């Protein structure tokens, strides 16, 4: 991923007659991408400039103020934070959020899911296709607990709850778990982003992850979004 971004920058410089990485060059390069991709690509360029300062003449403060807006771990939770969040959330929100994280699903796909034959079925919000995954022991246990408490319905459709109610409780549980949102825009979608990021950080190729979980139709879209969740400086050490 690091090399791919720098190759794009190199091609941009060649096409426009630039021979040095300057503030103007980087700003013009990043302006050609969406906000998320621009923030992610800036992180790569600045990491390169720190590694090879003689090749660059950039004002990193200006570039960060214009493009970064939370670059790095923006919108992503650590595994410990996810576990803390789930531990303090009451049912049925705990069950809903557990499924959202485990299967990297959008919240609307979870609240309308169907469980049958040892599998959980989700209807994809954007394409209306149906995907299914094995019911893990953890998911089975949290749903059974939800039913015992009378917060979930027995049978194939366990959840009777609105997406808005889950979003409200997610924010409340963040505070209860003591999870800081300073410098990060943590939303319920962060569970999906976090799950994908954690799998990539564990060594699973991004393309394999998104194909297995059917999270994105385009590897390029997924790459441009999730590259910003990785620590580029750690990648440079590999």
N, C-alpha and C positions, 0 to 999 in steps of 0.2 A: 504493500500500500504506500509506504514511504517513497519508494522508487517511482511508482506510478505517478504520484503527484508531482515530483520533481521533473519527470519526463514531460508532463504537460506544461510545466513552467518553461522548460527548455525549448519546447516547440513554439510556445507563445513568443519567447524572446527572439527566436530565429526568424519567425514570420514578420516581426515588427522591427527588426534591425537593432535589438538591444544586445549588448555584450557584457552587461554587469547587472547583478541583482540590486536594484535600488528601491527606495520607497515608492517612487512613481511606477516602476515596473510592477511591483507586487500589488499596488493598489489597482492598477489597470487590469492585471491578471485576475484578481479576486472579484472584480466588478462583473466579470462574465459568468458568475455562478450564483446559485440561490444562497439565501442567508445561511442555511445550515452547512452547505458545502463550503462556502467562503470561510466560515469560522474554522471548519476542520482543516482546510487547505492552508490557512494562515498558520495554524499550529505546526504543520509540517515545515513550512518555509522558515519560520522562526527557529525551529529546532535545527534545521540545516545551517542557518546563519550563525547559531551559537557554536556549532561544530566546526564551521569553516568561515570564521569572521573575515578573513582576507578576501573572500569572494563576494562579500556583501557590503552595502552601505545603506542600511535601512533605519528608519526611525520606528522602533518597535512600539513605543508608547502611542504614537499617532495611529499606527496600523491596528493596534489592539482596541483603541477607543473607537475606531471606525468599523471594525469587522468582528472583533472577538466576542463580546457580549456573552460570556459564560463558556468560552472554549474549554476543552478538556473534559472534565467529568460532568459537564452540564447535562441536567435532566436524567442522570443515572444514579442509582443507589448502589452501595456496596452490598455484598451478600449478608454481612452482619446487620446492616440497616433493614434489609428486607425481612430477615428473621425477627428482628425486634418489632417491626411494624406488625407482622402477622401475629406475634405473641400477645400484643395488647388489644388487638381488634376483637370486638364481640361478634358473635354469630348474628346473622348469616354473612356479614361482611368478611369475616375471616375466611370462610369457604370460598366466596367469590374471588377475593384477592389471591388466595392460594392457587386457584385454577388459572387466573390471569397470568400469574408469574410462571407457574409450572409449564404451561403450554404456550407462553408468549402470545396471548390473545388480547384483542380489544375488549373493553368491558362489556359492550353490547353483545358480543359473541358469547361471553360467559353467562350473562343473565338469561340468555335464551337457549342455552345448551340443552342437550338431551343425553341421558345416560342409559345405556342398555347393553346387555351381553358383555359386560366387562370392558366397555369402551365408552368414551365421551365424544359426542358429536357436536361440532360447531358449524354454524352457518356463517360464512364469511360476509362481512358487512359490505364490501365493495363489489364482489362478484356474485354473491348469493350461492356460491358452490358450497358443498358440504365436505368437511374433513373430519377424520376420526383418529383418535389416539388411544392407546391402552390406558386404562384407569390405574394410576399408580397407588401403591399402598397408602401413601400420605394423603392423596386426594380422597381416596375412599374413606379413610379414617376421619378426615375433617368434615366430610359430608354426613357421615353417620352420626357424628357428634352434633352437627347442626340439626339433624332430624330428631335426635333424642331431646334436644332443648326446645323443640317445637318451633324453631326458627326457619327450618327448611321443610319442604313437602316431600313425603315419600313417593317413590315411583320414578318415572323417566324425567320429569321436569322438576328439579329440586328447588328452583329459586322463584319466589314471588316477590320481586323487589325492583325498584326503578334504578336506572343508571345514575340519576341525580342523587339518590339516597346513598349509593355506594361512594360516589365522588365526595360527598359531604363527610362521610365517615372516614374516608381515606385521609383527608386533611386533618381531621380531628385526631386520628391515630398517630399521624406524624408528630404532632405536638406531645401526645401522651408518651410516645416512645423516645422523646428527646432527640429527634432527628433534625439537624439543622438544615434550613433551606437557604442559608446565606450564600449568595453567589450561584444558586441553582434554582431552576424552575421545575420543581418536583410536582408532577401531576400523576394521576392514576395510570396514565400511559407510560410512566417511568418504569412500571413493573415489566412491561413488554420489552422496552429498550434495555432494561437491566438484565433480563434473562438472556437476550441475544448477546449482549456484551460479555456477560459472565462466561457463556459457552465459548465465545471467540477467545477470551483471555485464557481459558482452560486448554486451548490448543485446537479446537474444532474449526475448520475452515468456514468462513462466513457463508460461502455459497452453499455448503452442505447444510448449515444450520437453517438458512431461509428456505431451502428446498424441502427439508424434512418437516419443518413446522408450517410451511406454506404461508409465510408472513409477508413476502413481497413477490411481485411478479417479475421484477427486474433486479438483477444483482447490482447494477449501477446505482439504482435508487438506494438500495440497502447500504452499499459501500459509502455513498456520499453522506448518508445519515450517521452510520455507526462508526466511521473512521474517527469521528470527533470524540468518541467515547474511550478510545484507547490512549494510553500514555505513550506518546511518540518517543519521548526520551528513553523509556524502557526498551522500546523496539530497537532503537539505535545501538543498544548495548549487546543485542543478540548477534 
